[in-house]
Amino acid sequence: MIRDLLAAALFASVIAASLSFVSAADSPSQASATTACTFHCLSLYWTPEGGQAGKQVLVKFREAGSQTWREGLPMRYNPINDWKKPGTKTPESQGDYRGSIVNLKPGTAYEIKLTLEGTDLTTDLKASTWSENFPIASTVKCPGGNATFEINKSGTPNGYVLYDGTGSTIDTNNQSDMGINVNAEYIIIRGFTIKNVKTNGINIERGNHIVIESCDISKWGSEDKEHVGYGIEMNAGIYCKKDRNMHAVVIQRCKIHNPNWNTNSWAEDHIPGQDSKHPGGPQTIVFWEPEGNNVIRYNECWSDADHYYNDTMGGAFNGSYRGWPGRDSDIYGNYIANCWDDGIEIEGGGQNVRCWNNYIENTMMMIANAANSIGPLYIWQNVTGRSYTKPGSEFNPKHGNFMKMGYADSIEWMSGHMYVFNNTIFQGPENNASDGPGGSARIIKHCVTRNNIFHSRPDDTHSISTEKRNADNDFDYDLISHRVPADSEKNGIKGLPKYAEGSGFNFETKTGSFHLSPDSPGYRKALVIPNFLEPINGNPPDVGAHQSGTPPMVFGVKANFVPPDAGKE
């Protein structure tokens, strides 16, 4: 059935940074549908009469005024019942059919047509992606200081308040809990340097429609008194816990690095005398069960060998229908490194969460998705480097998986769908990157893979987990180096990738080249996936994240995502 989904996939005035739900009008041939927007993506939700397993919803879209419709990835029927309340749908799930349109242009109006497969039932929607130009009503020029800066004056949808900290430093000498404390909405926090605070660099007490950009945050957090020498769990550069309604937060072009305290490794006790050795310590970004519609892009999150993170970015709760980063959220263009556990922790609901064009290294699990309870979760065109957390460490650190997979607390949370396209596990000459999705023994459910380079370490046994409880997966068209589940990868390519001369990642410039050489397995052998992977300059696309004939990939504060087909009519 998932193969049928991929086979089918092959054939508003502009608003500024708002959580927008646009409903289609009801008629005899229509049922209500909604959408939520970001800069480059649209989430789609629809519960038509007659929806059922085996019937997809076909998706078409076009820019307003265009004569040409384009194909989107079909949506799969997947109502989510609360497994703790049998027969009851969880209110967190927004529709029986859910999906995303990606690679869109910011500040652009689109028309969408949804059709229930095999029927005359259709619905039309209009929606606009966010503009990257936020309207500013007033500017507050902020001096530096040695105490918490309180932000409590809000703007409006028609005019944000810009708190301009360009050239200003907040350094509390570890006498204040936060550098900035936020109780406001429709604001921009720009250009601050924040350091030496006891808990969180920027704390969002309450708020939505918040833009945090071009800030440098370091030296936050306090020592855990129960675990001397290590930091308190989840003290963060940017943090929100109290406001579950937090939404539409954009974190962009920030450098978040070098906290005050370290994190225990998997070989050390988290708290002496207790059994758990799970890492516990600081992180760069933490949200606790936000409402969603958040964007984390173009940031650089790293540290040094003596100040490692628990997860580089993530939140709570993993076994839930919310989790991190909240529904309708995007994570892209980031450089992420230096943690004992998860580089990007996308766990919980995963409902129309999209993660692409990130570079992740020096972590154990590169992308964590245990569990994915609602979905769909989209992970594409990411590159992962070495999985050593501390080369040469006396703790003999683990290496992990490209994607964690599996469950949190109960296997019953594994009810959402995932799509994994055109990612690259880049081993490099040292062969010290991660294993494939799920390693050898983690459970994988409801997952479609296409066009990935799953190049595991030479001493690993699997490119994809073969756990016997795997279910409802469709693994195919990937470049694989090791074992995969039986009856999968019927069109997969067995072998090792060969890269063009000069391949690799440059930490100083945050750029990377991961082109396949013309004699490599997978060169111009990728499956075209409408809206996700189109032909490149008239040529068939390549397997992996970096397409031949395209510029070097750029991550971090100098990155700028341009949709690959933005100019296509």
C-alpha positions in Angstrom: 0.0 0.0 0.0 2.9 2.4 0.7 4.3 1.4 -2.6 1.1 2.5 -4.2 1.4 5.9 -2.4 4.9 6.5 -3.9 3.8 5.3 -7.3 0.9 7.8 -7.3 3.3 10.5 -6.2 5.2 10.1 -9.4 2.7 10.7 -12.0 -4.6 34.6 0.4 -2.8 37.4 0.5 0.7 37.2 2.0 0.8 37.0 5.7 3.7 37.7 7.9 4.6 35.1 10.5 1.2 34.1 11.7 -0.3 30.7 12.7 -2.8 30.5 9.8 -5.5 28.0 9.3 -7.5 28.5 6.1 -10.6 26.5 5.6 -12.2 25.5 2.3 -15.8 26.2 1.8 -18.2 23.2 2.0 -20.3 22.2 -1.0 -21.8 19.0 -2.3 -18.4 18.1 -3.9 -16.3 19.5 -1.0 -15.5 18.8 2.6 -13.7 21.2 4.9 -9.9 21.2 5.0 -7.3 23.4 6.7 -3.7 24.4 6.2 -0.9 25.9 8.3 1.9 27.8 6.7 5.6 28.5 7.2 8.2 30.2 5.0 8.7 27.2 2.7 6.0 24.7 3.5 2.2 24.2 3.9 0.6 21.6 6.2 -2.6 20.0 5.0 -5.4 18.5 7.0 -8.6 16.9 5.7 -11.3 14.5 7.0 -13.5 13.8 4.0 -16.5 11.6 4.1 -15.6 8.1 2.8 -12.0 8.3 3.8 -10.6 4.9 4.6 -7.5 2.7 4.5 -6.4 2.1 0.9 -7.8 5.4 -0.4 -5.2 8.2 -0.7 -5.9 11.9 -1.0 -4.2 13.2 -4.2 -2.6 16.6 -3.9 -2.1 19.3 -6.6 -0.9 22.9 -6.1 0.1 25.9 -8.0 1.1 29.5 -7.4 -1.9 31.8 -7.6 -2.3 32.9 -11.2 -0.3 30.1 -12.6 -1.9 27.9 -15.3 0.1 24.8 -14.4 -0.8 22.4 -11.6 2.0 20.5 -9.9 1.9 17.2 -8.1 2.4 16.9 -4.3 3.0 13.7 -2.3 -0.4 11.9 -1.7 -1.7 11.9 1.8 -2.4 8.6 3.6 -5.4 7.8 5.7 -4.3 7.6 9.3 -6.8 8.6 12.1 -5.0 8.6 15.4 -6.9 7.0 18.3 -5.6 7.7 21.8 -4.2 4.3 22.8 -4.8 5.0 26.4 -8.5 5.7 25.7 -9.6 3.0 23.2 -12.0 4.2 20.5 -11.3 7.9 21.2 -9.4 10.1 18.7 -6.7 12.2 20.2 -7.6 15.9 19.9 -4.0 16.6 19.0 -4.4 15.0 15.6 -5.8 17.6 13.1 -7.3 15.3 10.5 -7.7 11.7 9.2 -5.5 12.7 6.2 -2.4 14.8 6.9 0.5 15.9 4.7 2.8 18.7 3.6 3.7 20.6 0.5 7.4 21.6 0.6 9.9 23.6 -1.4 7.7 26.7 -1.7 8.6 30.3 -2.0 8.2 32.7 0.9 5.5 35.4 0.8 3.7 33.6 -2.0 0.0 32.8 -2.5 -0.9 29.2 -3.5 -3.9 27.3 -4.6 -4.3 23.7 -3.5 -6.7 21.0 -4.8 -7.3 17.8 -2.8 -9.1 14.8 -4.2 -10.2 11.6 -2.4 -8.8 8.9 -4.7 -11.4 7.0 -6.7 -14.2 9.5 -6.0 -15.5 12.9 -7.2 -15.0 14.4 -3.8 -12.6 17.3 -4.0 -11.8 20.5 -2.0 -9.9 23.6 -2.9 -7.9 25.8 -0.6 -6.0 29.0 -0.8 -3.1 29.8 1.5 0.0 32.0 1.6 3.5 31.2 2.9 5.0 33.5 5.4 6.9 36.6 4.2 10.5 36.9 5.4 10.0 40.6 5.8 8.3 41.2 9.1 6.5 44.5 9.5 8.1 46.6 12.2 6.0 49.2 14.1 8.6 50.4 16.6 12.2 49.8 17.5 13.6 49.6 21.0 17.4 50.1 21.0 18.7 48.0 23.9 22.0 48.7 25.7 24.0 45.9 27.3 23.8 45.2 31.0 24.6 42.9 33.9 21.0 41.8 34.8 18.0 40.1 33.1 16.4 42.2 30.3 12.6 41.9 30.6 10.6 42.0 27.4 6.9 42.6 28.0 5.7 45.1 25.4 4.0 43.4 22.5 3.4 44.3 18.9 0.6 43.3 16.6 0.2 41.2 13.4 0.6 44.5 11.5 3.6 45.8 13.3 6.2 43.9 15.4 8.3 45.5 18.2 11.9 45.1 17.3 14.2 44.8 20.3 17.6 45.7 18.7 20.5 44.4 20.7 23.1 44.8 17.9 26.4 45.5 19.5 25.0 45.0 23.0 26.1 42.4 25.6 24.2 41.0 28.5 26.7 39.5 30.9 25.3 38.8 34.4 28.4 37.2 35.8 26.2 34.3 36.7 24.2 36.4 39.1 20.9 36.4 37.2 18.9 33.4 36.0 18.2 34.6 32.5 19.8 37.0 30.0 16.4 37.9 28.4 12.9 37.0 29.8 10.0 37.2 27.4 6.3 37.9 28.2 5.2 39.3 24.8 4.0 38.5 21.3 4.8 39.9 17.9 8.3 40.8 18.7 11.8 40.5 17.2 14.8 39.9 19.4 17.9 40.8 17.3 21.6 40.9 17.6 22.2 40.3 21.4 25.3 38.7 22.9 24.2 36.8 26.0 26.5 35.0 28.4 27.2 34.1 32.0 23.6 33.4 33.2 22.5 30.8 35.8 19.8 29.0 33.8 18.7 30.0 30.3 20.0 32.5 27.8 16.6 33.5 26.5 13.6 32.3 28.5 10.1 32.5 26.9 7.8 32.7 29.9 4.9 33.4 27.6 4.5 34.4 24.0 4.0 33.7 20.4 5.0 35.2 17.0 8.5 35.7 18.3 11.6 36.1 16.1 15.0 35.5 17.7 17.7 36.3 15.2 21.4 36.9 14.9 22.0 36.4 18.6 25.2 34.9 20.2 24.4 32.9 23.3 27.0 31.1 25.5 28.0 30.2 29.0 24.5 29.5 30.4 23.4 27.0 33.1 24.3 25.9 36.6 25.9 22.9 38.2 23.6 20.0 39.2 24.2 19.7 43.0 23.4 15.9 42.9 25.9 15.4 40.1 28.9 17.6 40.9 30.8 18.7 37.8 27.8 18.4 35.5 25.1 20.7 34.4 21.4 20.8 35.3 19.2 18.9 32.8 17.9 21.1 30.0 19.2 24.4 31.0 19.2 26.0 27.5 20.4 28.8 25.3 16.7 29.3 24.4 14.0 27.8 26.6 10.3 27.6 27.0 8.4 25.4 29.5 5.4 27.1 31.0 3.5 28.2 27.9 2.0 25.1 26.1 0.3 27.6 23.7 3.7 28.9 22.5 3.7 28.9 18.7 5.1 30.7 15.7 8.6 31.1 17.2 11.3 31.6 14.6 14.9 31.1 15.7 17.3 32.0 12.9 21.0 32.9 12.3 21.9 32.4 15.9 25.1 31.0 17.4 24.4 28.9 20.5 27.5 27.4 22.0 29.7 26.5 25.0 27.5 26.2 28.0 28.9 26.6 31.5 28.7 22.9 32.4 29.3 19.5 30.9 27.0 16.4 30.5 27.7 12.9 31.7 28.5 10.3 29.0 26.8 7.0 28.6 29.7 5.4 30.6 29.1 7.6 33.6 26.3 7.8 36.2 23.8 10.6 35.7 23.4 10.8 39.5 25.9 8.7 41.6 24.2 5.6 43.1 21.4 5.5 40.6 21.2 3.0 37.7 20.6 5.4 34.9 23.6 6.4 32.8 21.4 8.4 30.4 23.2 11.7 29.7 21.8 14.7 31.6 22.9 18.3 31.1 22.5 21.5 29.0 21.0 21.9 25.6 20.9 24.7 23.0 17.1 24.8 22.4 14.4 23.3 24.6 10.6 23.6 24.3 8.2 21.6 26.5 5.2 20.5 24.5 4.7 23.7 22.5 1.6 24.2 20.3 3.8 24.3 17.3 4.3 26.1 13.9 7.9 26.9 14.9 10.8 27.4 12.6 14.5 26.7 13.6 16.8 27.6 10.7 20.3 28.8 9.8 21.7 28.3 13.3 25.1 27.1 14.5 24.8 24.9 17.7 28.1 23.5 18.9 30.5 23.2 21.9 33.9 22.1 23.0 35.1 18.7 24.2 34.6 19.6 27.9 31.1 21.1 27.6 29.0 18.5 25.8 25.2 18.6 25.5 22.6 16.0 26.5 20.7 16.5 23.2 21.9 19.4 21.1 18.2 20.5 20.6 14.9 18.9 21.7 12.3 19.0 24.4 9.6 16.9 26.0 7.7 14.6 26.1 8.9 11.8 23.8 6.0 9.5 24.5 3.2 11.9 23.8 1.0 13.4 21.0 2.9 16.7 21.2 6.6 16.6 22.0 9.2 18.7 20.2 9.2 21.0 18.2 5.4 20.9 17.9 3.2 20.4 14.8 3.6 22.3 11.5 7.3 23.1 12.3 10.4 23.3 10.2 14.1 22.6 11.0 16.5 23.4 8.2 19.9 24.8 7.3 21.4 24.3 10.7 24.9 23.1 11.8 24.4 20.8 14.9 27.1 19.1 16.9 28.6 17.9 20.2 26.2 16.0 22.3 26.2 12.6 24.0 22.7 11.7 22.9 20.5 13.2 20.1 21.6 15.9 17.7 18.0 16.8 16.7 15.4 15.3 18.9 12.1 15.2 16.9 10.1 13.1 19.2 6.4 13.0 20.2 3.7 13.9 17.7 5.8 14.6 14.6 2.7 16.0 13.0 3.7 17.7 9.8 7.2 18.3 11.1 9.8 18.8 8.4 13.6 18.5 8.8 15.9 19.1 5.8 19.3 20.4 4.7 21.0 20.1 8.1 24.5 19.0 8.8 24.9 16.9 12.0 28.2 15.5 13.5 29.8 14.5 16.8 26.6 13.2 18.2 25.4 9.7 19.0 22.0 9.6 17.4 21.9 12.1 14.6 18.1 12.5 14.3 16.0 11.1 17.1 12.4 10.1 16.3 11.3 7.7 19.1 8.5 7.8 18.9 6.5 9.4 16.1 2.9 9.2 17.3 0.8 11.3 14.8 3.0 12.2 11.8 3.7 12.6 9.0 7.3 13.4 9.7 9.5 14.3 6.7 13.3 14.0 6.8 15.2 14.8 3.6 18.4 16.0 2.2 20.3 16.0 5.6 24.0 15.1 5.8 25.5 13.4 8.8 29.2 13.2 9.6 31.2 11.4 12.3 29.3 9.8 15.2 32.3 9.9 17.6 31.3 12.2 20.4 34.8 12.5 21.9 37.5 10.8 19.8 40.0 9.0 22.0 37.9 9.5 25.1 38.5 7.2 28.1 34.7 6.6 28.1 34.8 4.7 24.9 31.8 6.6 23.5 29.1 4.9 21.6 28.3 5.6 18.0 24.6 5.7 17.1 22.2 5.8 14.2 21.4 8.2 11.4 17.8 8.0 12.8 17.1 6.6 16.2 13.8 5.0 15.5 11.9 2.9 18.1 9.5 3.9 20.8 9.3 5.9 24.1 7.8 4.1 27.1 5.4 2.0 25.0 5.3 0.6 21.4 1.8 2.0 21.2 3.2 5.5 20.5 4.5 4.3 17.1 1.4 5.2 15.1 2.6 8.0 12.8 4.0 7.9 9.3 7.5 9.0 8.2 9.1 9.8 4.9 12.9 9.7 4.6 14.2 10.9 1.2 17.7 11.7 -0.2 19.8 11.8 3.0 23.5 11.1 3.1 25.4 9.2 5.8 28.9 10.5 4.9 31.5 8.2 6.3 34.5 10.0 5.0 38.0 8.4 5.0 37.9 7.6 8.7 34.7 5.5 8.4 33.4 6.9 11.7 29.9 8.1 11.0 26.7 6.6 12.2 24.9 3.3 11.4 21.7 3.3 9.3 18.1 3.9 10.5 17.4 1.9 13.6 20.9 0.4 13.8 20.5 -3.4 13.9 17.7 -3.9 16.4 15.5 -0.8 16.9 11.8 -1.1 15.8 10.7 0.8 12.7 7.1 1.3 11.7 5.2 3.2 9.0 8.3 4.4 7.3 9.0 5.1 3.6 12.6 5.5 2.4 13.8 6.6 -1.0 17.1 7.7 -2.5 19.2 7.7 0.7 22.8 6.8 1.1 22.7 4.4 4.0 26.5 3.8 4.2 27.1 2.2 7.6 30.5 1.7 9.2 32.6 -1.2 8.0 32.2 -2.9 11.4 28.4 -2.5 11.5 26.1 -5.2 10.3 23.0 -3.2 9.1 22.0 -0.4 6.8 18.4 -0.7 8.1 17.2 -2.4 11.2 15.8 -5.9 10.7 14.0 -6.1 14.1 11.2 -8.7 13.8 8.6 -6.2 15.1 9.1 -3.9 12.2 5.8 -3.2 10.4 4.2 -1.3 7.6 7.5 -0.1 6.0 8.5 0.5 2.4 12.3 0.7 2.0 13.5 1.0 -1.6 15.7 2.8 -4.1 18.4 3.5 -1.4 22.2 3.0 -1.7 22.9 0.4 1.0 26.2 -1.0 2.2 25.0 -3.6 4.7 22.1 -5.8 5.7 18.4 -4.7 5.3 15.1 -6.3 6.1 14.1 -9.3 3.9 11.9 -8.4 0.9 12.9 -4.7 1.1 15.1 -2.6 -1.3 14.0 -4.5 -4.4 15.2 -1.6 -6.4 18.0 -0.6 -4.0 21.6 -0.4 -5.0 24.2 -2.5 -3.0 27.6 -0.9 -2.8 29.7 2.0 -1.4 29.3 5.6 -2.6 32.2 7.3 -4.4 32.4 11.0 -4.0 33.8 13.7 -6.3 37.3 15.1 -5.5 37.4 17.5 -2.7 34.3 16.1 -0.9 33.7 16.7 2.8 32.7 19.3 5.3 34.6 22.4 6.3 33.9 23.5 9.9 35.4 27.0 9.5 33.1 27.9 6.5 30.2 25.5 7.5 30.1 24.4 3.8 30.2 20.9 2.4 30.5 19.1 -0.9 28.9 15.6 -1.1 28.5 15.1 -4.8 28.7 11.6 -6.1 31.4 11.0 -8.8 30.1 9.8 -12.2 31.4 6.3 -11.6 29.6 6.0 -8.2 26.7 3.7 -7.5 23.7 5.9 -7.3 24.9 8.6 -9.7 21.8 9.7 -11.7 19.9 6.7 -10.4 17.5 8.4 -7.9 13.8 8.0 -8.2 12.0 11.3 -9.0 9.7 12.3 -6.2 7.4 15.2 -7.2 7.7 18.2 -4.9 10.7 16.7 -3.1 13.2 15.7 -5.9 12.9 16.8 -9.5 15.4 16.3 -12.4 18.5 18.6 -12.0 19.4 20.7 -15.0 17.5 18.3 -17.2 19.5 15.3 -15.8 18.2 12.4 -13.7 18.8 13.1 -10.0 21.4 11.4 -7.8 20.9 9.3 -4.7 21.9 11.2 -1.6 21.5 14.8 -0.3 23.8 16.7 -2.7 22.9 16.8 -6.4 25.5 16.9 -9.2 25.8 20.3 -10.8 24.6 22.2 -7.7 26.7 24.6 -5.6 28.3 23.5 -2.3 25.8 23.0 0.6 25.9 25.8 3.2 24.8 25.4 6.8 24.5 27.8 9.7 24.3 31.5 9.8 25.3 32.0 6.1 22.9 29.5 4.7 19.9 30.6 2.6 17.5 27.9 1.4 16.3 28.4 -2.2 13.7 25.9 -3.3 15.2 23.8 -6.1 12.2 24.3 -8.3 11.3 27.9 -7.2 11.4 29.2 -10.7 9.6 26.3 -12.3 6.3 27.0 -14.0 
